[in-house]
Amino acid sequence: MIGFLRQWIKHRREIRRRWQDDARRLAAADPVNGHYQAQRRAARSRARGNAAKFWHWAKVASEVNRIESRAAMDFEVVKAIADQEAAGRG
């Protein structure tokens, strides 16, 4: 049982590291709009039915806002992004 828990913890840490790395890359590339880039990728993944990628990019968007004080976050823009991706125009 201990071995299983260690593997599970290791796996969860790897997942966390991946979304934190992606968030750092987006924030460094575009501090203001990095959040929107992650939201666009999340919406696209959701529209394509890929739940794992959706959750990944949603966490990335959250992390961008946490680490970058200049990150913009306007709910109307996020809603427009989701609508565009759902309509296949993204």
C-alpha positions as CSV (number, residue, x, y, z in Angstrom):
1,M,0.0,0.0,0.0
2,I,2.8,2.4,0.8
3,G,4.4,1.8,-2.6
4,F,1.1,2.6,-4.3
5,L,0.8,5.9,-2.3
6,R,4.3,6.9,-3.2
7,Q,3.7,6.2,-6.9
8,W,0.4,8.2,-6.8
9,I,2.1,11.1,-5.0
10,K,5.0,11.0,-7.6
11,H,2.4,11.0,-10.4
12,R,0.5,14.0,-9.0
13,R,3.7,15.9,-8.5
14,E,4.6,15.3,-12.2
15,I,1.2,16.6,-13.3
16,R,1.5,19.7,-11.1
17,R,5.0,20.4,-12.4
18,R,3.7,20.2,-16.0
19,W,1.0,22.8,-15.5
20,Q,3.3,25.0,-13.4
21,D,5.9,24.9,-16.2
22,D,3.3,25.8,-18.9
23,A,2.1,28.7,-16.7
24,R,5.6,30.0,-16.3
25,R,6.2,29.8,-20.1
26,L,2.9,31.6,-20.9
27,A,3.5,34.3,-18.2
28,A,7.0,34.9,-19.5
29,A,6.0,35.1,-23.1
30,D,3.0,37.4,-22.6
31,P,2.5,38.6,-19.0
32,V,-0.8,40.4,-19.7
33,N,-2.5,37.9,-22.0
34,G,-1.0,34.6,-20.8
35,H,-4.1,33.9,-18.9
36,Y,-6.3,34.3,-22.0
37,Q,-3.9,32.0,-24.0
38,A,-4.4,29.3,-21.4
39,Q,-8.2,29.9,-21.4
40,R,-8.3,29.6,-25.1
41,R,-6.4,26.2,-25.0
42,A,-8.8,25.0,-22.2
43,A,-11.8,26.0,-24.2
44,R,-10.5,24.3,-27.3
45,S,-9.8,21.1,-25.4
46,R,-13.3,21.2,-23.9
47,A,-14.9,21.7,-27.3
48,R,-13.0,18.7,-28.6
49,G,-14.0,16.6,-25.6
50,N,-10.6,16.2,-24.1
51,A,-11.3,16.5,-20.4
52,A,-7.7,15.9,-19.3
53,K,-6.3,18.7,-21.4
54,F,-9.2,21.0,-20.4
55,W,-8.3,20.5,-16.7
56,H,-4.6,21.0,-17.5
57,W,-5.1,24.3,-19.3
58,A,-7.7,25.5,-16.7
59,K,-5.0,25.0,-14.0
60,V,-2.4,26.7,-16.1
61,A,-4.7,29.8,-16.5
62,S,-5.2,29.9,-12.7
63,E,-1.5,29.6,-12.1
64,V,-0.7,32.4,-14.6
65,N,-2.9,34.7,-12.6
66,R,-1.3,33.5,-9.4
67,I,2.3,34.2,-10.5
68,E,1.8,37.2,-12.8
69,S,0.3,40.3,-11.2
70,R,0.0,42.0,-14.7
71,A,-2.2,39.1,-16.1
72,A,-5.5,40.4,-17.3
73,M,-8.7,38.5,-16.4
74,D,-11.9,39.8,-17.7
75,F,-14.8,37.3,-17.4
76,E,-16.4,38.7,-20.6
77,V,-13.3,38.0,-22.6
78,V,-13.0,34.5,-21.2
79,K,-16.7,33.9,-22.0
80,A,-16.1,35.2,-25.6
81,I,-13.1,32.8,-25.9
82,A,-15.2,29.9,-24.8
83,D,-18.0,30.8,-27.2
84,Q,-15.5,31.1,-30.2
85,E,-14.0,27.8,-29.4
86,A,-17.4,26.1,-29.0
87,A,-18.4,27.5,-32.4
88,G,-15.1,26.2,-34.0
89,R,-13.8,29.7,-34.8
90,G,-10.8,29.7,-32.4
